């Protein structure tokens, strides 16, 4: 499954060959992992093999974000997909810093949100991020998500306790937004990570 996002970017399923490219090094890059738990503990080759082997389960969907010249530059995913409650957690990791601030997160995110509501029949998508993660907060807003609440002092980052801001998007809100997205021929995000 390949979805063209722009002249430069597309998404596709994660491949075993991706495990042998730059993908695994992103988890060692403290800038890339500043706002997630990936950079806190070293990941072994076995960790990535187990992760990949579990991708075929119906509780998660991971797409590789790719650039035509640079290849695999990140992942966008729906996690904890509930077939009972019809919801899922949205997550993104843009590992190739050369592509930060170019709007690719919004392009990939919108395509995955569309897939979640239109193909997986989800009713709600949600995500949470550190209050200090301005790029993810901008992305959540660009995806039409509503700020729903705060988990106070929930993350320990860079020697400080940080709040987590929770966001959500309902299917009917997406349907109203999707007509706007379709009428937008190009999009460039000005936020940087």
Secondary structure, DSSP 8 states (H G I E B T S, - for coil): -EEE-SSSEEEEE--GGGGGTTHHHHTT-TTTTTTSSGGGS---HHHHHHHHHTTTSTT-EEEEEEETTTEEEEEEEEEEEETTTTEEEEEEEE--GGGTTSSHHHHHHHHHHHHHHHTS--SEEEEEEETT-HHHHHHHHHTT-EEEEEEEEEEEETTEEEEEEEEEEEHHHHHHHHHHHHT----------
